[in-house]
Amino acid sequence: MTSPAPRGAYGGGSSLSEIGGGGSANLADILERVLDKGVVIAGDIQVNLLDIELLTIKIRLLVASVDKAKEMGIDWWEQDPSLSSGARTREPAEEIERLRDRVAALESRRKEETS
Amino acid sequence: MTGQAPLWYVYAVTPAGDPAALPEDLRGVADAPLRTLAQDGLTAVASPVAAADFDEEPLRQRLEDLAWLEATARGHQRVIDALTAAPGCVLPLRLATVCRDEAGVRRLLAGNRERFLDAIERLDGRAEWGVKVFADAPERTEAAPATGRDYLRQRARRRRTDEEAWQRAEAAARAVHERLDEVAELSRLHPPQDARLSGESGRNLLNGAYLVPREREEEFCELAGRLAGELGGPRLNLTGPWAPYSFAQVTDLAPEREPERAG
């Protein structure tokens, strides 16, 4: 199954990436649409995707993709304080360590100069 | 199947007689063949599916199974996609809309007839396009600080310039939205996608859906291409044409659920 041919002609922007709505679209885009958009009409068989299940699906998907990415050696978000609380707590500790060393060095230099 | 009667999985609703152009070898979720069922001037596109997977209890558990969820979501989208490629309006239903039998599908069509017809009238001849803008964290090119004071200065400067860079990228994303919104008939801003979910690097600054009349699609895509070129740093990602998922909610259209209108 191929995705439908794009109907428009595209400008030559270098940073434009473009794909059809179907086959090649990434899973996040598809789930974003088929899970909680579209016509939300209850069939005879009702599973309430809209609240708790949707949440667990999203969380599990997130966890699964994080693990998969880590296996592939992609862990950049761990260094980013806005994405990882670990990075946030790690950074000041290292910084305090560096500053302590610096203060100690300055103090010893000052001692040498005054003596 | 363990002798249980199959259930009906409903993908979409179209005006009667419309989905004639469905490819014969097209399969839906769980590799099921497609059926159409007409009622009161509407057609439901559906598949028979196994009760062992799609009845309420197994479905609840299946939806927690990521491999199954992905296969089902892609199967669902594959059908919607094929329907969208043909002319005529497609109202995509939410994933896992399942009826007990043929009579259930007929009830679904008959019971929501007015809403479906309203939505079809509003969305016919239009497609949804998705535009996302991503920006990477600002690059670092400074040399290592020579003194403690330099170090602190550098940190302050870095914080300030990072903040400014993000503000510029956000403003650029907003401007992209405003320009696209002028060509689109309607737009919806969705919450940014988590980078870990989308697999994209960088921060998602814009996640917009645009309802574009077919005669303006070329113009819309050209504009998106032009804006992508003007962005410089941030990347623009265009997807489509989608069925009008983001504009098809019947809660938008059902008059009895809306608060009283003024006047």
Boltz contact constraints between the chains, C-beta under 6 A:
constraints:
  - contact:
      token1: [A, 1]
      token2: [B, 78]
      max_distance: 6.0
  - contact:
      token1: [A, 4]
      token2: [B, 85]
      max_distance: 6.0
  - contact:
      token1: [A, 7]
      token2: [B, 217]
      max_distance: 6.0
  - contact:
      token1: [A, 8]
      token2: [B, 217]
      max_distance: 6.0
  - contact:
      token1: [A, 8]
      token2: [B, 218]
      max_distance: 6.0
  - contact:
      token1: [A, 8]
      token2: [B, 221]
      max_distance: 6.0
  - contact:
      token1: [A, 9]
      token2: [B, 218]
      max_distance: 6.0
  - contact:
      token1: [A, 10]
      token2: [B, 221]
      max_distance: 6.0
  - contact:
      token1: [A, 10]
      token2: [B, 225]
      max_distance: 6.0
  - contact:
      token1: [A, 11]
      token2: [B, 222]
      max_distance: 6.0
  - contact:
      token1: [A, 11]
      token2: [B, 225]
      max_distance: 6.0
  - contact:
      token1: [A, 11]
      token2: [B, 226]
      max_distance: 6.0
  - contact:
      token1: [A, 13]
      token2: [B, 225]
      max_distance: 6.0
  - contact:
      token1: [A, 13]
      token2: [B, 228]
      max_distance: 6.0
  - contact:
      token1: [A, 13]
      token2: [B, 229]
      max_distance: 6.0
  - contact:
      token1: [A, 15]
      token2: [B, 228]
      max_distance: 6.0
  - contact:
      token1: [A, 15]
      token2: [B, 231]
      max_distance: 6.0
  - contact:
      token1: [A, 15]
      token2: [B, 235]
      max_distance: 6.0
  - contact:
      token1: [A, 15]
      token2: [B, 236]
      max_distance: 6.0
  - contact:
      token1: [A, 16]
      token2: [B, 225]
      max_distance: 6.0
  - contact:
      token1: [A, 16]
      token2: [B, 228]
      max_distance: 6.0
  - contact:
      token1: [A, 16]
      token2: [B, 236]
      max_distance: 6.0
  - contact:
      token1: [A, 17]
      token2: [B, 237]
      max_distance: 6.0
  - contact:
      token1: [A, 18]
      token2: [B, 238]
      max_distance: 6.0
  - contact:
      token1: [A, 19]
      token2: [B, 239]
      max_distance: 6.0
  - contact:
      token1: [A, 21]
      token2: [B, 81]
      max_distance: 6.0
  - contact:
      token1: [A, 21]
      token2: [B, 240]
      max_distance: 6.0
  - contact:
      token1: [A, 21]
      token2: [B, 241]
      max_distance: 6.0
  - contact:
      token1: [A, 21]
      token2: [B, 242]
      max_distance: 6.0
  - contact:
      token1: [A, 22]
      token2: [B, 77]
      max_distance: 6.0
  - contact:
      token1: [A, 22]
      token2: [B, 81]
      max_distance: 6.0
  - contact:
      token1: [A, 25]
      token2: [B, 239]
      max_distance: 6.0
  - contact:
      token1: [A, 27]
      token2: [B, 70]
      max_distance: 6.0
  - contact:
      token1: [A, 28]
      token2: [B, 193]
      max_distance: 6.0
  - contact:
      token1: [A, 28]
      token2: [B, 197]
      max_distance: 6.0
  - contact:
      token1: [A, 28]
      token2: [B, 198]
      max_distance: 6.0
  - contact:
      token1: [A, 29]
      token2: [B, 239]
      max_distance: 6.0
  - contact:
      token1: [A, 30]
      token2: [B, 73]
      max_distance: 6.0
  - contact:
      token1: [A, 30]
      token2: [B, 77]
      max_distance: 6.0
  - contact:
      token1: [A, 31]
      token2: [B, 73]
      max_distance: 6.0
  - contact:
      token1: [A, 33]
      token2: [B, 245]
      max_distance: 6.0
  - contact:
      token1: [A, 34]
      token2: [B, 73]
      max_distance: 6.0
  - contact:
      token1: [A, 34]
      token2: [B, 76]
      max_distance: 6.0
  - contact:
      token1: [A, 34]
      token2: [B, 77]
      max_distance: 6.0
  - contact:
      token1: [A, 34]
      token2: [B, 95]
      max_distance: 6.0
  - contact:
      token1: [A, 35]
      token2: [B, 95]
      max_distance: 6.0
  - contact:
      token1: [A, 37]
      token2: [B, 245]
      max_distance: 6.0
  - contact:
      token1: [A, 37]
      token2: [B, 246]
      max_distance: 6.0
  - contact:
      token1: [A, 38]
      token2: [B, 92]
      max_distance: 6.0
  - contact:
      token1: [A, 38]
      token2: [B, 93]
      max_distance: 6.0
  - contact:
      token1: [A, 38]
      token2: [B, 94]
      max_distance: 6.0
  - contact:
      token1: [A, 38]
      token2: [B, 245]
      max_distance: 6.0
  - contact:
      token1: [A, 38]
      token2: [B, 248]
      max_distance: 6.0
  - contact:
      token1: [A, 39]
      token2: [B, 91]
      max_distance: 6.0
  - contact:
      token1: [A, 39]
      token2: [B, 93]
      max_distance: 6.0
  - contact:
      token1: [A, 39]
      token2: [B, 248]
      max_distance: 6.0
  - contact:
      token1: [A, 39]
      token2: [B, 250]
      max_distance: 6.0
  - contact:
      token1: [A, 40]
      token2: [B, 94]
      max_distance: 6.0
  - contact:
      token1: [A, 41]
      token2: [B, 112]
      max_distance: 6.0
  - contact:
      token1: [A, 43]
      token2: [B, 97]
      max_distance: 6.0
  - contact:
      token1: [A, 43]
      token2: [B, 98]
      max_distance: 6.0
  - contact:
      token1: [A, 43]
      token2: [B, 99]
      max_distance: 6.0
  - contact:
      token1: [A, 44]
      token2: [B, 99]
      max_distance: 6.0
  - contact:
      token1: [A, 44]
      token2: [B, 100]
      max_distance: 6.0
  - contact:
      token1: [A, 44]
      token2: [B, 104]
      max_distance: 6.0
  - contact:
      token1: [A, 45]
      token2: [B, 56]
      max_distance: 6.0
  - contact:
      token1: [A, 45]
      token2: [B, 98]
      max_distance: 6.0
  - contact:
      token1: [A, 47]
      token2: [B, 59]
      max_distance: 6.0
  - contact:
      token1: [A, 47]
      token2: [B, 60]
      max_distance: 6.0
  - contact:
      token1: [A, 53]
      token2: [B, 63]
      max_distance: 6.0
  - contact:
      token1: [A, 62]
      token2: [B, 196]
      max_distance: 6.0
  - contact:
      token1: [A, 62]
      token2: [B, 197]
      max_distance: 6.0
  - contact:
      token1: [A, 64]
      token2: [B, 66]
      max_distance: 6.0
  - contact:
      token1: [A, 65]
      token2: [B, 196]
      max_distance: 6.0
  - contact:
      token1: [A, 66]
      token2: [B, 196]
      max_distance: 6.0
  - contact:
      token1: [A, 102]
      token2: [B, 148]
      max_distance: 6.0
